[in-house]
Structures are given as structure tokens and as C-alpha cells.
Amino acid sequence: MRPLPEAMPDVDRPFVTRVPPDPYVRIDTCDYSLDPRLVGRRVELRVSQREILAASLDTSELACRHARSFARHRTITALEHARALRELRGAPAEPEVEQRPLTRYDALIPA
């Protein structure tokens, strides 16, 4: 057998699409979230065996980076995309939760 070439061939699948109003892109049977602030703009997607990567064509801004899932019919949403979508749709922000010092509980419960 011959040795492998020094530079491996590029096997990523690149394609260009426009970010829809519901900012998800379907790769095989899984839906991956895109940055909702880029709705209506064109992004270049690169699909590899390990990750899904998308960048805006006009500003090169990162639209998404997800680990590739080979499970069927999954929806993968990045936390920052969900928060940005909630803000853009005018939903209320996440509630503020009070954090008490643990010394209060130590005073209430004798050891």
C-alpha cells in the first residue's frame, strides 16, 4: 500500500443558505439552531463528520458551531441562540433568583 498523502482531502460538505425566520437548518434529519440575529442573511454551512459550522457571508460572523449528531430527528439548540431568540420575540427575561449565604442555613440547622 502507498502512504497517505501529506494533506488529506477536504471532505466537508459546504453549501450556502439563507437563515429562515425560524432560525434552524436541517442536516440529514436533525435541526441545528442558527443565530436568530442573522435572520434573512446568507450563511455558508460546512458539514463535517464531527461538527456543523456556519458563518455569515457578508461579515464572517459565526452563526453556529454544533457537534454533529447522527441520531435521528433531534433538535439541537445552543443556549445563546435560545436566549437571543427569546429577547427578539419580546418574551420576558429569565427570573432573577435570590442566592442566600450558606451560613443562614447553618444557623437554622444545628450540626
DAQUIRA-V103418 format. One record per pair of residues at least 4 apart in sequence whose ideal C-beta (glycine too) atoms are under 8 Angstrom apart, sorted by the first residue. I is the first residue (numbers start at 0). GAP is how many residues later the second one is. D is the distance in whole Angstrom. If there is no record, write none. Layout:
i | gap | d
I | GAP | D
I | GAP | D
This chain:
i | gap | d
3 | 4 | 7
4 | 4 | 8
10 | 37 | 7
10 | 38 | 8
11 | 34 | 5
11 | 35 | 6
11 | 36 | 5
12 | 33 | 7
12 | 34 | 4
12 | 35 | 8
13 | 30 | 6
13 | 31 | 7
13 | 32 | 5
13 | 33 | 8
14 | 29 | 7
14 | 30 | 6
14 | 32 | 8
15 | 26 | 6
15 | 27 | 7
15 | 28 | 5
15 | 29 | 7
15 | 41 | 7
16 | 8 | 6
16 | 25 | 7
16 | 26 | 6
16 | 28 | 6
17 | 22 | 7
17 | 23 | 7
17 | 24 | 5
17 | 25 | 8
18 | 4 | 5
18 | 6 | 8
18 | 15 | 5
18 | 16 | 8
18 | 17 | 8
18 | 19 | 5
18 | 20 | 5
18 | 21 | 6
18 | 22 | 6
18 | 23 | 8
18 | 24 | 6
18 | 44 | 7
19 | 4 | 7
19 | 19 | 7
20 | 18 | 6
22 | 10 | 6
22 | 11 | 4
22 | 12 | 7
22 | 13 | 4
22 | 15 | 7
22 | 16 | 6
22 | 58 | 7
22 | 62 | 7
23 | 7 | 4
23 | 8 | 6
23 | 9 | 6
23 | 10 | 7
23 | 51 | 7
24 | 6 | 7
24 | 7 | 6
24 | 9 | 6
24 | 20 | 6
24 | 27 | 8
24 | 29 | 7
24 | 39 | 8
25 | 4 | 7
25 | 5 | 5
25 | 6 | 8
26 | 5 | 6
26 | 18 | 8
26 | 20 | 6
26 | 25 | 6
26 | 41 | 8
27 | 42 | 8
28 | 43 | 5
28 | 44 | 5
28 | 45 | 8
29 | 39 | 5
29 | 41 | 7
29 | 42 | 8
29 | 43 | 7
29 | 44 | 5
29 | 45 | 7
29 | 46 | 6
30 | 43 | 7
30 | 44 | 5
30 | 45 | 7
31 | 20 | 5
31 | 32 | 6
31 | 34 | 5
31 | 44 | 5
32 | 31 | 6
32 | 33 | 8
32 | 42 | 8
32 | 43 | 7
32 | 44 | 4
32 | 45 | 5
32 | 48 | 4
32 | 49 | 7
33 | 4 | 6
33 | 9 | 7
33 | 20 | 6
33 | 29 | 5
33 | 30 | 5
33 | 47 | 7
34 | 26 | 8
34 | 27 | 8
34 | 28 | 5
34 | 29 | 7
34 | 45 | 8
34 | 46 | 6
34 | 49 | 7
35 | 45 | 6
35 | 48 | 5
35 | 49 | 4
35 | 52 | 6
36 | 47 | 6
36 | 51 | 7
37 | 5 | 6
37 | 18 | 6
37 | 23 | 7
37 | 25 | 5
40 | 15 | 6
40 | 16 | 7
40 | 17 | 7
41 | 14 | 7
41 | 15 | 5
41 | 16 | 7
42 | 11 | 5
42 | 12 | 6
42 | 13 | 5
42 | 14 | 6
42 | 20 | 5
43 | 10 | 7
43 | 11 | 6
43 | 13 | 6
44 | 7 | 7
44 | 8 | 7
44 | 9 | 5
45 | 6 | 8
45 | 7 | 5
45 | 8 | 8
46 | 5 | 6
46 | 21 | 7
47 | 4 | 8
47 | 5 | 8
47 | 20 | 7
48 | 19 | 6
49 | 17 | 7
49 | 18 | 6
50 | 14 | 6
50 | 15 | 6
50 | 16 | 6
50 | 17 | 6
51 | 12 | 6
51 | 13 | 7
51 | 14 | 5
51 | 15 | 8
51 | 16 | 6
52 | 9 | 8
52 | 11 | 7
52 | 12 | 5
53 | 8 | 7
53 | 9 | 4
53 | 10 | 5
53 | 11 | 8
54 | 5 | 5
54 | 6 | 7
54 | 7 | 6
54 | 8 | 6
55 | 4 | 6
55 | 5 | 4
55 | 6 | 8
55 | 7 | 6
63 | 14 | 7
63 | 17 | 7
65 | 10 | 5
65 | 12 | 7
66 | 9 | 8
68 | 5 | 5
68 | 7 | 6
76 | 4 | 6
76 | 5 | 5
77 | 4 | 7
78 | 4 | 6
79 | 4 | 6
80 | 4 | 6
81 | 4 | 6
82 | 4 | 6
82 | 11 | 8
83 | 4 | 6
84 | 4 | 6
85 | 5 | 4
85 | 7 | 8
86 | 4 | 8
86 | 6 | 8
99 | 4 | 5
99 | 5 | 8
101 | 4 | 6
102 | 4 | 6
103 | 4 | 7
104 | 4 | 6
105 | 5 | 7
